[in-house]
Amino acid sequence: MNIISDNDFDEDAARDFLMASYDGVDLLPGMPEELTENLAAIILKVSEPTIKRMVQERQIVLKKSAILTYIKQKMMVNRPLNLEK
């Protein structure tokens, strides 16, 4: 039984909808603008060595606004599974 196929799912529209839903909402309340590697690792749910590598490769900057931009660009929505019985 297929719930929904990949052809029926518009990932860009779903991402746009979620991004619009977060307009004006502080997704990291109480976090300082300048982040430590440890805080960035906690926020992104990765290890500190991963954060160090990402900074070295210029994938991220240790600033709250940059981390939020990274999250929004990489945001994935929960996709229904196509399960067959």
RODREN-314240 format. One line per 3 residues: for each residue x, y, z of N, C-alpha, C, O. Coordinates in nm, 4 decimals, decimal comma. Layout:
X:Y:Z:X:Y:Z:X:Y:Z:X:Y:Z ~ ...
//
This chain:
0,0847:-0,1185:0,0000:0,0000:0,0000:0,0000:0,0887:0,1241:0,0000:0,1704:0,1416:0,0904 ~ 0,0738:0,2088:-0,0984:0,1495:0,3331:-0,1041:0,0694:0,4452:-0,0394:-0,0482:0,4656:-0,0694 ~ 0,1357:0,5168:0,0493:0,0714:0,6317:0,1129:0,0772:0,7512:0,0179:-0,0236:0,8164:-0,0090
0,1972:0,7778:-0,0317:0,2183:0,8869:-0,1266:0,3469:0,8560:-0,2017:0,4422:0,8043:-0,1435 ~ 0,3500:0,8866:-0,3271:0,4715:0,8600:-0,4034:0,5579:0,9855:-0,4070:0,5096:1,0958:-0,3815 ~ 0,6863:0,9678:-0,4390:0,7759:1,0822:-0,4501:0,7272:1,1800:-0,5554:0,7535:1,2998:-0,5447
0,6567:1,1317:-0,6569:0,6057:1,2191:-0,7625:0,4965:1,3117:-0,7109:0,4748:1,4192:-0,7668 ~ 0,4271:1,2702:-0,6039:0,3184:1,3505:-0,5488:0,3657:1,4510:-0,4442:0,2869:1,5328:-0,3969 ~ 0,4935:1,4454:-0,4079:0,5458:1,5282:-0,2997:0,6285:1,6416:-0,3569:0,7276:1,6168:-0,4254
0,5903:1,7643:-0,3305:0,6650:1,8805:-0,3779:0,7511:1,9312:-0,2629:0,7055:2,0096:-0,1795 ~ 0,8760:1,8856:-0,2594:0,9662:1,9190:-0,1493:0,9923:2,0691:-0,1411:0,9991:2,1243:-0,0313 ~ 1,0070:2,1356:-0,2552:1,0310:2,2803:-0,2548:0,9121:2,3554:-0,1957:0,9302:2,4486:-0,1172
0,7911:2,3156:-0,2329:0,6719:2,3816:-0,1788:0,6612:2,3585:-0,0290:0,6229:2,4489:0,0453 ~ 0,6947:2,2380:0,0158:0,6900:2,2079:0,1594:0,7931:2,2916:0,2341:0,7626:2,3454:0,3406 ~ 0,9148:2,3036:0,1804:1,0192:2,3853:0,2440:0,9759:2,5311:0,2475:0,9921:2,5976:0,3498
0,9212:2,5820:0,1376:0,8751:2,7216:0,1339:0,7662:2,7459:0,2377:0,7658:2,8489:0,3051 ~ 0,6744:2,6514:0,2503:0,5668:2,6648:0,3490:0,6240:2,6706:0,4905:0,5835:2,7550:0,5704 ~ 0,7175:2,5817:0,5215:0,7765:2,5817:0,6554:0,8547:2,7092:0,6825:0,8462:2,7653:0,7918
0,9304:2,7551:0,5842:1,0082:2,8778:0,6036:0,9158:2,9968:0,6271:0,9444:3,0813:0,7119 ~ 0,8068:3,0042:0,5540:0,7105:3,1123:0,5728:0,6446:3,1024:0,7095:0,6108:3,2044:0,7697 ~ 0,6261:2,9805:0,7590:0,5640:2,9609:0,8900:0,6513:3,0140:1,0028:0,6010:3,0499:1,1093
0,7830:3,0190:0,9794:0,8759:3,0624:1,0836:0,9118:3,2095:1,0748:0,9927:3,2572:1,1544 ~ 0,8539:3,2832:0,9801:0,8839:3,4261:0,9690:0,8519:3,4972:1,0998:0,7423:3,4830:1,1539 ~ 0,9480:3,5735:1,1500:0,9278:3,6513:1,2712:0,9404:3,5713:1,3997:0,9194:3,6253:1,5082
0,9745:3,4432:1,3891:0,9889:3,3589:1,5078:1,1375:3,3368:1,5327:1,2107:3,2967:1,4422 ~ 1,1823:3,3630:1,6556:1,3210:3,3372:1,6916:1,3351:3,1890:1,7201:1,2885:3,1406:1,8233 ~ 1,3993:3,1163:1,6290:1,4121:2,9718:1,6425:1,5183:2,9316:1,7449:1,5239:2,8157:1,7858
1,6014:3,0252:1,7859:1,7032:2,9986:1,8871:1,6965:3,1040:1,9979:1,7920:3,1792:2,0172 ~ 1,5854:3,1099:2,0702:1,5724:3,2137:2,1729:1,6763:3,1967:2,2831:1,7057:3,0854:2,3268 ~ 1,7300:3,3073:2,3259:1,8260:3,3061:2,4352:1,9686:3,2730:2,3943:2,0591:3,2777:2,4776
1,9901:3,2398:2,2679:2,1258:3,2091:2,2215:2,1962:3,3381:2,1834:2,1363:3,4260:2,1214 ~ 2,3231:3,3500:2,2203:2,3986:3,4703:2,1818:2,4258:3,4698:2,0315:2,4200:3,3647:1,9677 ~ 2,4551:3,5862:1,9751:2,4844:3,5940:1,8310:2,6150:3,5210:1,7983:2,6245:3,4531:1,6961
2,7148:3,5351:1,8847:2,8421:3,4652:1,8647:2,8327:3,3290:1,9330:2,8126:3,3216:2,0542 ~ 2,8470:3,2225:1,8565:2,8337:3,0879:1,9116:2,9692:3,0203:1,9272:3,0626:3,0463:1,8513 ~ 2,9779:2,9343:2,0259:3,0963:2,8509:2,0410:3,0784:2,7274:1,9532:2,9684:2,6995:1,9055
3,1868:2,6544:1,9325:3,1774:2,5298:1,8560:3,0841:2,4322:1,9270:3,0088:2,3590:1,8627 ~ 3,0898:2,4319:2,0604:3,0045:2,3426:2,1376:2,8572:2,3754:2,1175:2,7766:2,2853:2,0941 ~ 2,8207:2,5035:2,1262:2,6804:2,5429:2,1058:2,6333:2,5111:1,9644:2,5220:2,4622:1,9451
2,7180:2,5388:1,8656:2,6810:2,5093:1,7272:2,6602:2,3590:1,7090:2,5684:2,3174:1,6383 ~ 2,7440:2,2783:1,7716:2,7304:2,1325:1,7618:2,5992:2,0869:1,8247:2,5316:1,9994:1,7706 ~ 2,5634:2,1447:1,9368:2,4373:2,1094:2,0035:2,3189:2,1482:1,9160:2,2256:2,0698:1,8986
2,3228:2,2685:1,8611:2,2117:2,3173:1,7783:2,1935:2,2294:1,6551:2,0811:2,1933:1,6203 ~ 2,3041:2,1950:1,5890:2,2967:2,1174:1,4647:2,2964:1,9662:1,4883:2,2848:1,8876:1,3943 ~ 2,3093:1,9270:1,6151:2,3091:1,7849:1,6525:2,4170:1,7062:1,5794:2,3930:1,5993:1,5233
2,5376:1,7642:1,5825:2,6557:1,6978:1,5283:2,7675:1,7097:1,6317:2,7505:1,7744:1,7350 ~ 2,8814:1,6472:1,6038:2,9937:1,6533:1,6971:3,0742:1,7824:1,6789:3,0654:1,8491:1,5758 ~ 3,1528:1,8158:1,7817:3,2386:1,9339:1,7707:3,3415:1,9188:1,6583:3,3672:2,0163:1,5875
3,4028:1,7982:1,6385:3,4934:1,7853:1,5230:3,4237:1,8128:1,3893:3,4849:1,8671:1,2973 ~ 3,2965:1,7757:1,3789:3,2210:1,8048:1,2570:3,2055:1,9553:1,2396:3,2213:2,0069:1,1290 ~ 3,1748:2,0260:1,3480:3,1631:2,1727:1,3422:3,2967:2,2340:1,3012:3,3006:2,3230:1,2162
3,4056:2,1872:1,3606:3,5379:2,2397:1,3240:3,5642:2,2212:1,1752:3,6136:2,3123:1,1087 ~ 3,5309:2,1021:1,1223:3,5501:2,0760:0,9796:3,4623:2,1680:0,8953:3,5073:2,2222:0,7943 ~ 3,3363:2,1855:0,9372:3,2445:2,2712:0,8616:3,2927:2,4157:0,8593:3,2791:2,4844:0,7581
3,3489:2,4616:0,9707:3,4025:2,5980:0,9766:3,5244:2,6089:0,8849:3,5368:2,7053:0,8093 ~ 3,6141:2,5106:0,8914:3,7339:2,5121:0,8068:3,6978:2,5089:0,6587:3,7633:2,5733:0,5768 ~ 3,5932:2,4338:0,6249:3,5501:2,4238:0,4851:3,4548:2,5366:0,4455:3,4020:2,5386:0,3343
3,4337:2,6297:0,5376:3,3485:2,7478:0,5157:3,2045:2,7120:0,4812:3,1384:2,7820:0,4044 ~ 3,1567:2,6020:0,5390:3,0163:2,5651:0,5226:2,9289:2,6438:0,6188:2,8123:2,6709:0,5900 ~ 2,9858:2,6806:0,7338:2,9123:2,7588:0,8330:3,0055:2,8608:0,8963:3,1278:2,8505:0,8874
2,9443:2,9591:0,9603:3,0130:3,0586:1,0415:2,9499:3,0477:1,1801:2,8302:3,0216:1,1921 ~ 3,0294:3,0674:1,2836:2,9789:3,0498:1,4200:2,9021:3,1729:1,4687:2,9373:3,2347:1,5692 ~ 2,7976:3,2060:1,3955:2,7065:3,3142:1,4325:2,5649:3,2593:1,4274:2,5313:3,1778:1,3415
2,4828:3,3050:1,5205:2,3444:3,2580:1,5283:2,2723:3,2756:1,3951:2,2055:3,1835:1,3480 ~ 2,2853:3,3920:1,3349:2,2146:3,4192:1,2095:2,2620:3,3260:1,0983:2,1814:3,2810:1,0169 ~ 2,3915:3,2967:1,0941:2,4450:3,2075:0,9914:2,3979:3,0642:1,0133:2,3673:2,9935:0,9172
2,3921:3,0212:1,1379:2,3449:2,8860:1,1694:2,1973:2,8730:1,1314:2,1560:2,7705:1,0771 ~ 2,1181:2,9763:1,1596:1,9761:2,9727:1,1219:1,9596:2,9660:0,9704:1,8737:2,8931:0,9208 ~ 2,0397:3,0402:0,8977:2,0351:3,0360:0,7518:2,0714:2,8964:0,7030:2,0067:2,8433:0,6127
2,1745:2,8368:0,7621:2,2152:2,7006:0,7248:2,1009:2,6030:0,7498:2,0710:2,5193:0,6647 ~ 2,0370:2,6131:0,8658:1,9256:2,5240:0,8993:1,8134:2,5389:0,7972:1,7598:2,4393:0,7486 ~ 1,7782:2,6617:0,7650:1,6685:2,6841:0,6701:1,7024:2,6304:0,5314:1,6152:2,5773:0,4627
1,8284:2,6437:0,4895:1,8687:2,5936:0,3581:1,8679:2,4417:0,3532:1,8368:2,3829:0,2496 ~ 1,9016:2,3784:0,4637:1,9130:2,2324:0,4678:1,7885:2,1650:0,5238:1,7822:2,0424:0,5326 ~ 1,6893:2,2454:0,5617:1,5706:2,1919:0,6276:1,5011:2,0885:0,5407:1,4759:2,1106:0,4222
1,4713:1,9773:0,6013:1,3954:1,8730:0,5339:1,2680:1,8503:0,6139:1,2692:1,8533:0,7369 ~ 1,1623:1,8283:0,5453:1,0367:1,7993:0,6140:1,0241:1,6489:0,6294:1,0858:1,5722:0,5554 ~ 0,9447:1,6081:0,7246:0,9193:1,4647:0,7387:0,8413:1,4182:0,6180:0,7330:1,4682:0,5876
0,8998:1,3205:0,5497:0,8348:1,2698:0,4294:0,7629:1,1413:0,4620:0,8170:1,0563:0,5327 ~ 0,6429:1,1258:0,4122:0,5719:0,9986:0,4336:0,6514:0,8841:0,3716:0,7174:0,9007:0,2690 ~ 0,6439:0,7699:0,4345:0,7122:0,6521:0,3825:0,6221:0,5782:0,2857:0,5009:0,5699:0,3056
0,6814:0,5255:0,1827:0,6070:0,4395:0,0909:0,6255:0,2966:0,1409:0,7253:0,2310:0,1109 ~ 0,5294:0,2509:0,2158:0,5384:0,1167:0,2728:0,4477:0,0223:0,1966:0,3303:0,0511:0,1736 ~ 0,5032:-0,0889:0,1584:0,4230:-0,1899:0,0908:0,4055:-0,3070:0,1843:0,5008:-0,3489:0,2500
0,2855:-0,3601:0,1912:0,2580:-0,4743:0,2781:0,2508:-0,6001:0,1975:0,2283:-0,7077:0,2528
//
